[in-house]
Every structure is written in C-alpha cells, then in structure tokens.
Amino acid sequence: MAEQPQPLGDTRVHALLAEEVEKVRGPEDAEAVIQKIDALAAGKTEAQRGDEAMAKPPAADHLAQAAGAATGKNDEVAAVIDAAAAEAVAPTAAAPEVVAAAQQSLGPRPNGISPRARDGRRYLRDAVLRRMGPFQRADASVYLAINHLPHPVWLDHAAHLVTLIATGGWIWIAGTVAARELGVVRARRVVRIMAPSVILATWTVEYPLKAYFRRTRPFIDVVRALVIGKKPGSWSFPSGHTASSFASAFVLTLAWPRLGPLFFGLASTVGVSRVYVGAHYPGDVLSGAALGMGLAGLIRRGVLELLKER
C-alpha cells in the first residue's frame, strides 16, 4: 500500500518555508544560510526564543515579517527558518501546526513542495550534518535512515497507535490491573509496586527534566532539529514514552523474569515508534530507556521499604 501524505499543518507557514527552501541552489548557499542561522541563534535558549515568539504576530505573519526585514537571499532563508523554529517551540496552541508544516516542507518525507525545494532541503540538511559533532551526526543519521525507509499507510497508523496507547504508561498499569483481576500470581503485589514506580518515573521525565532542558537547551539545537526534519521542543530529550515503557518493562520483568523478552520487546517497539513518527532521535529514546529503568528501580526500592514498614 502506498504512503499516505500527511497533513500540511499551517498551510501558509508550509508555503512560506517551501518558497524559501527553493532559493537554496547548492551547497554554498546552504552553508551561508546555516552560518546565518548560527549567528541568529547564538546565545539564545529554546525557552527564550519560544517566549519571544509569543509576542510576535501569528506564525505565518511572523515568518513573512522576518522575510521582509532580511537583506539578501540567504539571509532571508535563514530568517524564515529561524522564525519557524521559534514558533514551533512557543508555548501556544498554534505550535503543533507550525511543527507539522515544517516537517512537511523540511522533513525526510516532504509533502507538497517542488523538486527544486526538495534539492534545497537536502543541501540544508547536509550543511547541518557537517556542523554537528560526531555523536550528534551519528544520532541524526540513524534518525534519517529510519525516516527514509518506506512508510506504508498501515505502518504509519500502527506507529501512531503505539504512541497514543503508550502515553503516560497507563496501558502497562491497566494490563497489570487486569492480570490482578484475573488472579494471576504476584499481580496484586506488582500493581502496588508498579503504579507508583511508573507514574513517578514518567512525571519526573515529562515535567522537571523536560522543563530543565527547555530552559537550558541552546536554540541552535532546535533549529537544526527542524532542518533535519525532527519535531523540535517538548518532543525532544529524553523520550517520556520510552521512559514509562522501560520503567514498566523493568518492574514487570522483576516479577515475571521469563516474560522479560516480551516486556522489553514491547517497550522497544514504543521507542522505535517515537523515532519512526519523527518525534525523537535514537539518542533521546536510549536516554529515556535508561532514565526510566533507573528511576523505576529507585522508586521501586522506596515502595518496597514502605510496604515492609506496614
């Protein structure tokens, strides 16, 4: 079955980005654009630029203003991409539509752009990869390799479904509660340990950790993610979906060791789905897995101590 085009998001933002990317005619243009983007983003954090974007006009108007204020073709391309990245991480209801528009014009599987814009997108991506350190470049390259694979409709739907049902780790808790109601051996005790372990591990990753990284993450990382085609901002390091899934798999495997491969296989499927849908680099997923298991282990130990005292 053929791939299904994804929604364009904010159509004006998509059109503006596609128009600007067309102007990148070769590697020299791309290097000049990325150099200008580095200068625009220097010294800024994701939180600062996102908050600044809140004071700007609606996203498409903000991009148009940025284009109008620029002098020279490459400066204009850089200014529009910089503005789009700021709008993508702004704490507004419109940000997801901007992210969708950026992914459909700059991402690994663009939609609704001309062949010339596709070439420009490739030149920009290669220029960004050249500026990354070895680890970042390897991480982004694996992300691109996965997202350049065929994406049939059924697999797209499956990946998005996995992402949906794995949100917050509730599906793992619900499954364990169901096992308890069916009288599965050790399920009652596992529920008492697992629920607080998974919930606290997930909340720790999703709120204080992600808030910290938003405050401190250099804005240039956000812009580079946008050019690579990954969702920027709150979707990034670490992966909360993966953290909750590996926290759950860790606790469940301690209770039922023989089923460990199944539990960790399911958790790994969640992690791969987050890369597949464009939400995370592989490094975000691996970090989320390690954090989830580590936090779950610590919290589980505390819960066991409390149960002993009763």
C-alpha positions, 0 to 999 in steps of 0.5 A: 500500500502506498504512503499516505501524505500527511497533513500540511499543518499551517498551510501558509507557514508550509508555503512560506518555508517551501518558497524559501527552501527553493532559493537554496541552489547548492551547497554554498548557499546552504552553508551561508544560510546555516552560518546565518542561522548560527549567528541568529541563534547564538546565545539564545535558549529554546525557552527564550526564543519560544517566549519571544515568539509569543509576542510576535504576530501569528506564525505565518505573519511572523515568518513573512515579517522576518522575510521582509526585514532580511537583506539578501537571499540567504539571509532571508532563508535563514530568517524564515527558518529561524522564525519557524523554529521559534514558533514551533517551540512557543508555548501556544496552541498554534505550535503543533501546526507550525511543527507539522508544516515544517516537517512537511516542507523540511522533513525526510518525507516532504509533502507538497513542495517542488523538486527544486525545494526538495534539492534545497532541503537536502543541501540544508540538511547536509550543511547541518550534518557537517556542523554537528559533532560526531555523536550528534551526526551519528544520532541524526543519521540513524534518525534519517535512515529510519525516516527514509525507509518506506512508510506504508499507510498501515505502518504509519497508523500502527506507529501512531497507535503505539504512541497514543496507547503508550502515553503516560504508561497507563496501558502497562498499569491497566494490563497489570490491573487486569492480570490482578483481576484475573488472579494471576500470581504476584499481580496484586503485589506488582500493581502496588509496586508498579503504579507508583514506580511508573507514574513517578518515573514518567512525571519526573521525565515529562515535567522537571527534566523536560522543563530543565532542558527547555530552559537550558537547551541552546536554540541552535539545537532546535533549529537544526532539529527542524532542518533535519526534519525532527519535531523540535521542543517538548518532543525532544530529550529524553523520550517520556514514552520510552521512559514509562515503557522501560520503567514498566518493562523493568518492574514487570520483568522483576516479577515475571523474569521469563516474560522479560523478552516480551516486556522489553520487546514491547517497550522497544517497539514504543521507542522505535515508534517515537523515532519512526513518527519523527518525534525523537532521535535514537539518542533521546529514546536510549536516554529515556530507556535508561532514565526510566529503568533507573528511576523505576528501580529507585522508586521501586526500592522506596515502595518496597521499604514502605510496604515492609514498614506496614 
